[in-house]
């Protein structure tokens, strides 16, 4: 089982990034997907969540209207589109897979996002 995040990097305030999470080794459609982030010295926090079929999404208040989570079940991939990025969005971003019915929760290794001028 692997979750591999990509797409992080250095971006100026107001810029955009699109993170990807490629999943393998489990039945992707049987899992809800989420993105979390952790800044230095802070606890990991939930950023966005999408249900298995993509019909329902939820966001942290701090990113509502700026971030959009989606998934492509044919490609076993989840995405996080991040717009209007702010320095406060600087963190390591982690992909997370949660089984619909029982089972193990999976985490990726993270991708760094740095928002700075």
Secondary structure, DSSP 8 states (H G I E B T S, - for coil): -EEEEE--EEE-TT--EEEEEEEESS-GGGEEEEEEEE-TTS--EEEEEE-TTS--EEE-TTTTTTEEEEEETTTTEEEEEE-S--GGG-EEEEEEEEESSSS--EE---EEEEE--
